[in-house]
Amino acid sequence: MPPEVHADLAAVTELDELLTRRGWEYDEEFSGDEFVTWVYPPSAAEFDDFFRRAQPHAAGWIGFYWGRTPEECRRSNEMPDAFMLGWLEWFQKNHPAPSPKPRL
């Protein structure tokens, strides 16, 4: 195995140990040869606390949005829309302020 590949594997192994000790789970389905993914499956009650504690350490957040507005979700009787509405309302209230654009 080339040294650079061995170093990459050692770094990923070290990161995996750190993350799994803190409650993150390796996501085999969304990991591949070029990237590795972990997810943090907190309950809704734990999420707010997790988000606030992670802010100083997070470079960004990735999420998924179907494109339905909060009003469309309110009119729906479907459970996924209720979950999405909860997320949209939480995010509107708590989203981090955008970083200032870098000066070039």
C-alpha positions in Angstrom: 0.0 0.0 0.0 1.5 3.4 -0.9 2.4 5.6 2.1 -0.1 8.3 1.3 -3.0 5.8 1.2 -1.8 4.3 4.5 -1.7 7.8 6.0 -5.2 8.5 4.8 -6.5 5.3 6.3 -4.8 6.0 9.6 -6.4 9.5 9.7 -9.8 8.2 8.9 -9.5 5.4 11.5 -8.5 8.0 14.1 -11.4 10.3 13.1 -13.8 7.3 13.2 -12.7 6.5 16.8 -13.2 10.1 17.9 -16.6 10.5 16.3 -18.0 7.2 17.4 -16.9 7.9 21.0 -19.1 11.0 20.8 -22.2 9.3 19.5 -21.8 9.6 15.7 -22.5 6.6 13.5 -20.6 5.6 10.4 -22.9 5.7 7.4 -21.9 2.9 5.1 -24.6 3.7 2.6 -23.4 7.2 2.0 -19.7 6.5 2.1 -17.6 5.5 -0.8 -14.0 5.2 -2.2 -13.6 9.0 -2.3 -15.3 10.1 1.0 -16.5 8.9 4.3 -19.7 10.0 6.0 -20.9 9.9 9.7 -24.3 10.9 11.0 -25.3 12.1 14.4 -28.8 10.7 15.2 -29.9 12.8 18.2 -33.5 12.9 19.3 -35.4 16.1 18.7 -34.9 17.0 22.4 -31.2 16.6 22.0 -30.8 18.4 18.7 -31.1 22.0 20.0 -28.4 21.4 22.6 -26.2 19.5 20.1 -26.5 22.4 17.5 -25.5 25.1 20.0 -22.6 23.1 21.3 -21.3 22.2 17.8 -21.4 25.8 16.5 -17.8 26.7 17.5 -16.5 23.5 15.8 -18.7 23.3 12.6 -17.6 24.8 9.3 -21.1 24.4 7.9 -24.2 22.3 7.9 -25.7 20.0 5.2 -29.4 19.3 5.1 -32.1 18.3 2.7 -35.2 20.3 1.8 -38.0 19.1 -0.4 -39.0 22.6 -1.4 -42.4 22.8 0.3 -43.1 26.0 2.1 -44.1 26.1 5.7 -47.6 27.1 4.7 -47.9 24.0 2.4 -46.7 21.8 5.2 -49.3 23.3 7.6 -52.1 22.5 5.2 -50.9 18.9 4.9 -52.1 16.0 7.1 -49.0 13.9 6.2 -46.4 13.0 8.9 -43.3 13.9 6.7 -44.8 17.4 6.2 -45.3 17.8 10.0 -41.6 16.8 10.5 -40.5 19.2 7.8 -42.6 22.0 9.2 -40.9 21.5 12.6 -37.5 21.7 11.0 -38.3 24.8 9.0 -39.7 26.6 12.0 -36.7 25.6 14.1 -34.3 26.7 11.4 -36.0 30.0 10.8 -35.7 30.7 14.5 -32.2 29.3 15.1 -30.2 29.4 11.9 -26.7 30.7 12.3 -26.0 34.2 10.9 -24.2 34.0 7.5 -20.5 34.6 7.6 -19.4 37.9 6.1 -18.1 37.6 2.6 -14.3 37.4 2.4 -12.6 40.5 1.0 -10.6 39.8 -2.0 
